[in-house]
Amino acid sequence: MKKELFKQLSESLNEAVEIHKGKAKPSREFYFSPLDIKHVRESLDFSQSKFAHMIGVSAGTLRNWEQGRRRPVGPAMVLLKVISENPKMVFKALHA
């Protein structure tokens, strides 16, 4: 591995640790309100169970997100962001 690439990766990891410890703020955050999640699902004309199955979560989890009892995190948040930006591409990719 090139020294410069290693340096960049090392700095990135150190930044991630600082963010995780609460000593630094992330440069960007994605947040979906319950209505946003419901809107994304409804834009595809999917039921809760069908949409939950498509994104790999339980229908109960999706209901909790849509009702504001819980918030999606990690890969689920990223997938929701991508679906909200380009739902047809995601649907095509997942059902190819």
C-alpha positions as CSV (number, residue, x, y, z in Angstrom):
1,M,0.0,0.0,0.0
2,K,1.3,3.4,-0.8
3,K,2.3,5.6,2.1
4,E,-0.1,8.4,1.2
5,L,-3.0,6.1,0.9
6,F,-2.2,4.5,4.3
7,K,-1.9,8.0,5.8
8,Q,-5.3,8.9,4.5
9,L,-6.9,5.7,5.8
10,S,-5.3,6.2,9.2
11,E,-6.6,9.7,9.4
12,S,-10.0,8.6,8.4
13,L,-10.1,5.9,11.1
14,N,-8.9,8.3,13.7
15,E,-11.7,10.7,12.7
16,A,-14.2,7.9,12.9
17,V,-13.1,7.1,16.5
18,E,-13.4,10.7,17.5
19,I,-16.9,10.9,16.1
20,H,-17.9,7.6,17.8
21,K,-16.6,9.0,21.1
22,G,-18.6,12.2,20.7
23,K,-15.5,14.3,20.5
24,A,-16.1,15.3,16.8
25,K,-19.2,15.7,14.7
26,P,-19.6,13.9,11.4
27,S,-19.2,16.0,8.3
28,R,-22.7,15.0,7.2
29,E,-25.6,13.0,8.5
30,F,-28.7,11.6,6.9
31,Y,-31.9,11.6,8.8
32,F,-35.3,10.4,7.6
33,S,-38.4,11.4,9.4
34,P,-41.1,8.8,9.8
35,L,-43.1,10.5,7.1
36,D,-40.1,10.5,4.8
37,I,-39.8,6.7,5.1
38,K,-43.4,6.2,4.5
39,H,-43.2,8.5,1.5
40,V,-40.3,6.5,0.0
41,R,-42.3,3.3,0.4
42,E,-45.5,4.8,-1.0
43,S,-43.6,6.2,-4.0
44,L,-42.9,2.6,-5.0
45,D,-46.5,1.7,-4.3
46,F,-45.4,-1.0,-1.9
47,S,-47.1,-2.4,1.2
48,Q,-45.1,-2.3,4.5
49,S,-44.4,-6.0,4.3
50,K,-43.3,-5.9,0.6
51,F,-41.0,-2.9,1.2
52,A,-39.6,-4.4,4.4
53,H,-38.8,-7.6,2.6
54,M,-37.1,-5.6,-0.3
55,I,-34.8,-3.8,2.1
56,G,-34.1,-6.7,4.3
57,V,-35.8,-5.7,7.5
58,S,-38.9,-7.1,9.3
59,A,-42.3,-5.5,8.8
60,G,-42.2,-4.6,12.5
61,T,-39.0,-2.7,12.1
62,L,-40.4,-0.7,9.2
63,R,-43.5,0.0,11.2
64,N,-41.4,1.3,14.1
65,W,-39.5,3.6,11.7
66,E,-42.7,4.9,10.1
67,Q,-44.3,5.5,13.5
68,G,-41.2,7.2,14.9
69,R,-40.5,4.7,17.6
70,R,-37.1,3.8,16.2
71,R,-34.7,5.3,13.6
72,P,-32.9,3.4,10.8
73,V,-29.1,3.4,11.2
74,G,-26.1,2.2,9.3
75,P,-26.7,0.3,6.0
76,A,-30.5,0.7,6.3
77,M,-30.1,4.5,6.4
78,V,-27.8,4.4,3.4
79,L,-30.2,2.2,1.5
80,L,-33.1,4.5,2.3
81,K,-31.1,7.5,1.1
82,V,-30.3,5.7,-2.2
83,I,-33.9,4.6,-2.7
84,S,-35.1,8.1,-2.0
85,E,-32.8,9.5,-4.7
86,N,-33.3,6.8,-7.3
87,P,-35.9,4.2,-6.4
88,K,-36.2,2.7,-9.9
89,M,-32.5,2.0,-10.0
90,V,-32.5,0.3,-6.6
91,F,-35.6,-1.7,-7.4
92,K,-33.9,-2.8,-10.7
93,A,-30.7,-3.7,-8.9
94,L,-32.4,-5.7,-6.2
95,H,-34.6,-7.6,-8.7
96,A,-32.2,-8.2,-11.5
